Amino acid sequence: QVQLVESGGDSVQAGGSLRLSCAASGDTYSSRSMGWFRQAPGKEREGVAGIDTFGGSIRYADSVKGRFTISLDNVKNTLYLQMNSLRLEDSAMYYCAADWRRKNERTWYDGASYYYWGQGTQVTVSS
């Protein structure tokens, strides 16, 4: 009931910025919880940032705190991830995810707890 279309991935130099977008359509009640995940080759998928679209908490992985900002445009029904001060280790395929269920501190970063996923957008950071 939720379709997610991501965009904004690009190749950038370390220290640069990117803004990822995730356009959501369908039942908004089926996307109460939304988040950004990333997966680099040879590494496990990890939660980057999560948001409760009902106005609840926003959570970030420790590795991106102070550099990344997750936000939601309720008018456009679009989720954003503003990424500043990009590092080489930020290189990954970034995915937008959504789920109808509330997340807590144990589940927000767990990709297995999200039902809907976008196709991913590639972010490559070079020196």
N, C-alpha and C positions, 0 to 999 in steps of 0.2 A: 504493500500500500504506500510505500515511500520510494521515490526515485531520487538518486543523488548523482549530480553531475559536477565533477571537479574541474578546475582550471587554474592557471596561474603558475604552474611549475615551469622552471627555466634553469638555465645554467648561469650561475653568477659567481663572482669572485668572493673570496672570504672577506667578511666585513660588510658585505652588501646586504640588501633587503629584498624580500619578496612578499607578496600578499597572495595567499591561496584563497580561492573561492569555492564554495560548495553550494550549488543551487539545489534546493529541495523542493519536491512537488509531491502531491498526494495528501494523505491524511496527516495533518499536523499533530494530531494526538498520537500518532504512531511514531513520532520523532521527538518525544519529550526530551530524551537524552541524546546529545550529539557530541561528537568528539573527533579529534584528529589523531590518526595513528601513522606510524611510519615503519618501514621495513627496508633495511639495507641488505645487500647480498651477503649471505652467510650468517645473518643475525636474525634474531627473533623479532616479531612484530612488537612494537612498544607503543604505549599510549603517550601522546604528546600533550594534549590538552582536552578538557571536557567541559561541557556546559549543560546546565539544566534549563531548557527553554521555558519552563514555567517561572523562571526568575530565581532559581536556586543558586547553588554554589557553582563557582568556576574553579577548576583544578588544573594544575600544570605539573608536568614532570620536573623534577629538580634540575635537570640538565638544561631546561629552557626558560626557567623562571628569570624574569627581568629582561628577556630578549624577545620572547614570543607573546602575542596577545590574541586570545580567542574572543570573537564577538559575533553577535547575531543581529542581522537586519530583519526585523519582523515584517516589515512592509514588503521587502523583496523575497523574504523567506530564504535568505542566503546566509550561510555560515562562512566566516572568514578566519584566517590565521595569518596575522601580521608577523613576519619573521624578520627580525633585525639582528645585526651583528652576527651574521651567519658564519658558521665554522665548518671545517671540512667534515667533521663527524655528523653534521646535519644532513649530509647527502643521503637520500633515500627516496623510495617511492612513498608518497604521502597519500593517505586514504581518509576520506570522510566517512563517518559511520553514524548510524542513528538507531535508536531503540525506543520502544514504548514504555520501558520499565525504568523506574528510578534507579540511579546508581549511588553507591556510597564509596567510601575511601578504599574499599577492597575491590570494587567492581568497575569503577570508571575507567581505569587504565587497562582492563582486561578485554581484549578484542573479542573473546568468546562470548561476552555478555551482550554484544551488539548484533542485531539481526540484519539490518540493512547496511549495505556498503556501496561506495562509489567505485569507479573504475581505477582510480588512482591517478596521480599526477607526479611526474618525476622532478625532483629537485637535485641539482648537482652543483656542489660548491667546490670551486677550485682555488688554488693559491696563486 
